[in-house]
Amino acid sequence: MFDRTRLIDLIESAERSQPVCPQCGLPVVATERGGALWLECPTLAEPRPFLRQLMKLDFEVAHTRRLLLSASEARAA
């Protein structure tokens, strides 16, 4: 079971272990998607035109996106 304190500890620990995205150097953030908790690069929330990706070789797969807490684990909490 996850209470608020454990969730904060989980997020802070993840951010300490990987404070920035290795692709772009921006600080990672904890986000909620579909009931799950993710640690991810903030650029993943921005629209990414395909031509821009090709020109910069800036594909989403290279940016940080790590599952911290699945939707089923969050529901059980």
N, C-alpha and C positions, 0 to 999 in steps of 0.2 A: 504494500500500500504506500502511495506517495502523498505526503502532506506538502504544504507550501515550502517548508524549510528544506525538505529533501529535493524538491524540484529546483529550488534556487541553488542548492549545492550541486546538483547535476548539471545545471546550466553553467555555473561558474567554473566547475571542474573542466567541462568541455571547452569553454572559452580560454582557460589557462593552457590547456594542452595544445590548442590550435587557435591562437589569437587572431591570425590574419589568413586570408585566402592566398595560397601560394601562387595562383594565376595572376591576380591583380594587386595584391598587397592591401586590400581594404579589410578593416576589422569585420570579423564574422558576427552574425547576430542570431539569436534564438527566435524561431518563428513557428507558428502553428499552421499546419496544412492538413485538412481532412481529419482533424482530431488528434493528429500526431505532432510531436515536438521535434523540430529539426534545428540543427546548427548549420547555417548556410551563409554564403556570400551575398551581400545586399544587391549586387548587380543581377542576380537571378530573378529579382522581382521587376526589373526593367524590361520594356520591350526590346527585342534584339533583332533588328532587320538582318536578313540572311547575308546581304552584300557586305554589311559592316562586319559580320562574323568572319567572312572570307578574307576581307582586307586586313583585318587585325589578327587573324587566326585565333579568334577569341570565342571558342565554343563552350557551351554550358557545361559539358562533361568535365572540363578542366577546373571549373570553379568548385569551391567547397560546398557540399551538401551531405550532411551526415545525420542519420536518424538517431535521436537521443531517447525518445520514448514513443513506442508504437501506439496507435489508436486503441488497440485492445488493452494495452497496459494502462493507458490513461483512463479508460472507462472503468477499469478495475480499481483505480485509485480513489 
